[in-house]
Amino acid sequence: MLNSTLPAQGDLEASLSLYQLLDPEVLANPYPLFHRIRSADPVHWDVFLHSWVVTRYDDVIRVLRTFSADRTPTPEQLSSMGLEQLSPIAALMVKQMLFMDAPMHTRIRSLASFAFTPSRVTVLRDRIVRVADQLLARVLDAGEMDVIAQFASPLPAIITASMLGVPEEDHEQLKAWSASFAEMLGNFQHNPDRIPGILKTVEDMTAYFRDRIREQKRSPREGLVHSLLTAEVNGDKLTEEEVVANCIITMVGGQETTTNLIGNGVLMLLRHPRELERLRSDRALLPSAVEELLRYDSPSQHTARIAPSNQMIGDKEIRAGQAVIAVMAAANRDPDRFPDPDRLDLGRTDNRHLAFGWASHFCFGAPLARLEGQIAFERLVQLPNLHLQPTPLSWRSNLGLRGLTALPVAFGRLASLPRFESYKN
Ligand code: HEM
């Protein structure tokens, strides 16, 4: 099906291209494709993407550690491609920490980390438990739910609002903006039809955070917006534009990914009933279970970098300025790093996966994501006789942020869930 849409470049190139992910069957299980690329050509020039693709654990680490994250096209580059209408998006992205190198990145990240301390994450813990229980209370009596729509989407959206310090009632709007922005970030294919929608999202999100900043200057409210406004390191502060841009990337970064950790994780547990049973009977496994689910079906499958100089990776010469796609999801199944990588083992030790990235851009929200994951799985595995409804599954057409559109499950009816038990940061 897909090959008819690929330019004629020979079967081998087509079969090793990440464009194969446009085929719904490959998207449903991309791991055979990743194994094929890693075995046949681990440092692969993808002729369709005009990028290098690295899939080995060590190579992905090297790229994330030493290559440039500054990959937003300049206005001149955009206009040379006839894409000048994307300039407002590029103008926002250049101020976001995810798309910067040191020293700019170090400056923004340290001011932002100052505003997002471990104690702030701990405060959010009680809120996560309460929201998770409220969401589940609505479905306990029905004995069925769509895990995505009724739990995995609203939970991170509400917690993100709380983390930012904006009204929780806005969570549906935050979710819609985040989904629209994430769709652009996660996809390789340029789709002109989507540009007006993404431009509108950027305009609306920017106006929203400007309004919240104005409000919070008058009446401060605990959360990241206010902390970023006031964060100061050695007399240095963020500008209002930087606060807006980094609130947006934190809001987007924290939602689709966490939704997908919960959704993909529940599906993997249901497909591995013995592991599900193991977790049910030993809640002390929760921290390592979350790490293993992140490794096994990573919510953020790949990211991109630019080569800072000419250099060899393996036997291939990467030239300065060329794009490199680092496939964390493939590295997380590299048999040279993880014994028996296709086996889900919730008690796996030595599990230093790359699902949160590596080095200076390592996920800023990882402690919060881990906590949300542990609490979500702690609550969900208590649903008796949890099982999939007999409906075909469909995966979001986002090639980078892997997640389901819906996950209908059924379970035995329950009056209430047992008390929340345990978690670890
Ligand atoms: C399971 C959930 C999550 C996953 C799998 C995930 C994954 C990632 C990955 C792979 C990166 C590095 C990308 C790169 O190097 O190009 C990253 C960075 C980032 N994440 Fe997360 N993330 C998650 C949750 C969160 C949460 C809850 C937040 C917000 C509190 C967040 C905010 C960010 C930010 C702001 C960055 C950029 C850091 C920087 O550039 O220094 N993420 N995340």
Residues whose N, C-alpha, C, O or C-beta is under 5 A from the ligand:
A	BS01	HEM	M97 L98 R109 I249 T250 G253 G254 T257 T258 L261 P299 S300 T303 L354 A355 F356 G357 S360 H361 F362 C363 F364 G365 A366 L368 A369
